[in-house]
Amino acid sequence: MGVSATTLRRWEAEGKLVPERTSGGQRRYRIESTGSNREPRKQRATIAYARVSSHDQKADLARQKKVLEMFCASHGWTFEVIADLGSGMNYRKKGLKRLLDGIVDGRVGRLVLTHKDRLLRFGAELVFALCEARGVEVVIINQGDAPASFEEDLAKDVLELITVFSARLYGSRSRKNQRVIDAVTKALEP
């Protein structure tokens, strides 16, 4: 249900829950008896999430979606694919917002990703903690053979930061920034 054991005990004390006791004295609660608006995981949606950073990678987005579809279908899951086009540092993507709303509202029971960083470059751990708290299973298809070293992770993070900020500054869609750069360059000429 995505709540702590302490909360369950409090609900029991308040009379909101009636536990069944095992022979070992452990409490068992039936989800139906909680009045929870959240459905059991098996009845909640499976969401497959794909993301690429730029329009140049649309072919990669199509490949990601195909891999997710084949993986989910091979497990017999009924699923929906949500795809985003945007930086892993952009938290304002429509698909990501829809995914997070579904997790918070209890409509999502499983999240499937091709790689951990497809969700977000920074902050994915926060989303994974939210998934854990809300009882959402996270499935990452490509975990990699060996975990990256601290130096490799740091280099990837710095490269991602440089890429994002240089794209914002020198981006082809950023004519305003180009005019500012041109004006500053002209002002600095002797």
C-alpha positions in Angstrom: 0.0 0.0 0.0 3.0 2.3 0.2 2.6 3.2 3.9 4.9 2.3 6.8 4.2 -0.4 9.4 3.7 2.3 12.0 0.9 3.8 9.9 -0.8 0.4 9.6 -0.6 -0.1 13.4 -2.0 3.4 14.0 -4.9 2.7 11.6 -5.5 -0.6 13.5 -5.6 1.3 16.8 -8.1 3.8 15.3 -10.3 0.9 14.2 -9.7 1.6 10.5 -8.1 -1.8 9.9 -8.8 -5.3 11.3 -5.7 -7.5 11.0 -5.7 -11.3 10.5 -3.1 -12.9 12.7 -0.8 -15.7 11.6 0.1 -18.6 13.8 3.4 -16.7 14.4 1.5 -13.6 15.6 2.2 -11.5 12.5 -0.5 -9.1 11.3 -1.9 -9.5 7.8 -4.2 -6.9 6.2 -6.5 -7.3 3.3 -6.3 -4.4 0.8 -10.1 -4.6 0.3 -10.6 -3.9 4.0 -8.6 -0.7 4.0 -10.9 1.4 2.0 -7.8 2.6 0.1 -8.4 4.3 -3.2 -5.3 2.6 -4.5 -5.7 -0.6 -6.4 -3.5 -3.6 -5.9 -0.3 -3.5 -8.0 -1.5 -6.2 -10.4 -4.6 -4.1 -11.3 -2.7 -0.9 -11.6 -1.1 0.2 -14.9 2.3 -0.8 -16.2 4.0 2.3 -17.7 7.0 1.9 -20.0 8.9 5.2 -20.2 11.3 6.2 -23.0 13.2 9.5 -23.4 15.9 11.0 -25.7 17.5 14.4 -25.4 17.2 15.8 -28.8 15.3 15.7 -32.1 18.5 14.1 -33.7 17.8 11.0 -31.6 14.3 10.3 -32.8 15.4 7.0 -34.3 16.8 6.0 -30.9 13.5 6.9 -29.3 11.7 4.6 -31.7 14.2 1.8 -30.8 13.6 2.4 -27.1 9.9 2.2 -27.5 10.2 -1.0 -29.5 12.4 -2.6 -26.8 10.0 -1.6 -24.1 7.0 -2.9 -26.0 8.7 -6.3 -26.7 9.9 -6.6 -23.1 6.4 -5.8 -21.6 4.6 -8.1 -24.1 7.0 -10.9 -23.4 6.1 -10.7 -19.7 2.4 -10.6 -20.6 1.8 -7.2 -19.1 -0.8 -4.8 -20.3 1.1 -1.6 -20.7 1.2 2.0 -22.0 4.3 3.6 -23.4 5.0 7.2 -22.5 7.8 8.9 -24.5 9.5 12.3 -24.0 11.9 14.3 -26.1 14.0 16.5 -23.9 17.0 16.7 -21.6 17.4 14.4 -18.7 17.7 17.5 -16.6 14.4 19.0 -17.7 11.6 18.2 -15.2 8.9 19.9 -17.2 8.4 17.3 -19.8 4.7 16.3 -20.4 5.3 12.6 -20.3 7.3 12.8 -17.0 4.6 14.9 -15.4 2.0 12.4 -16.5 4.0 9.5 -15.1 4.6 11.3 -11.8 0.9 12.1 -11.4 0.0 8.5 -12.0 2.6 7.3 -9.4 1.3 9.8 -6.8 -2.3 9.0 -7.5 -1.7 5.3 -7.2 -2.7 4.5 -10.8 0.8 3.1 -11.7 1.9 -0.3 -10.4 4.9 -0.9 -12.5 7.5 1.4 -14.2 9.6 -0.1 -17.0 12.8 1.7 -18.3 15.5 0.6 -20.7 18.2 2.3 -18.6 18.1 4.2 -15.3 19.1 7.5 -16.8 16.2 7.4 -19.4 14.0 8.7 -16.6 16.1 11.6 -15.4 19.8 12.3 -15.5 19.8 13.8 -12.0 17.1 13.0 -9.4 16.1 9.6 -10.6 16.8 8.2 -7.1 14.1 10.6 -5.8 11.6 9.2 -8.3 12.6 5.7 -7.4 12.1 6.5 -3.7 8.6 7.8 -4.5 7.9 4.6 -6.4 9.0 2.6 -3.4 6.8 4.6 -1.1 3.8 4.2 -3.4 4.3 0.5 -4.0 5.4 0.9 -7.6 7.7 -1.8 -9.0 10.6 -0.4 -11.0 12.0 -2.6 -13.8 15.2 -1.5 -15.5 15.9 -3.7 -18.5 19.6 -2.8 -19.0 21.3 -2.7 -15.6 24.8 -3.0 -17.2 27.4 -5.6 -16.4 29.3 -3.8 -13.7 28.5 -0.7 -11.8 30.3 2.4 -13.0 33.1 3.7 -10.9 32.7 7.0 -9.0 35.0 8.7 -11.6 33.0 7.4 -14.5 29.7 8.6 -12.9 31.2 12.0 -12.2 32.5 12.3 -15.8 29.1 11.4 -17.2 27.4 14.0 -14.9 29.8 16.8 -15.8 29.5 16.0 -19.5 25.7 16.1 -19.2 25.8 19.4 -17.5 28.1 20.9 -20.1 25.9 19.5 -22.9 22.7 20.9 -21.5 24.1 24.4 -20.8 26.0 24.7 -24.0 22.8 23.6 -25.9 20.9 26.4 -24.1 23.6 28.9 -24.9 24.5 27.9 -28.4 21.3 26.0 -29.4 20.1 26.3 -33.0 16.7 27.3 -31.7 18.1 30.0 -29.6 18.3 33.0 -31.9 17.8 35.3 -29.0 21.0 34.0 -27.4 22.9 34.2 -30.6 21.9 37.9 -31.0 23.1 38.5 -27.5 26.4 36.8 -28.2 26.8 38.7 -31.4 26.1 42.0 -29.7 28.6 41.3 -26.9 31.2 40.2 -29.4 30.7 43.4 -31.5 30.8 45.5 -28.3 34.2 44.0 -27.3 35.8 44.5 -30.8 38.3 47.4 -30.8 
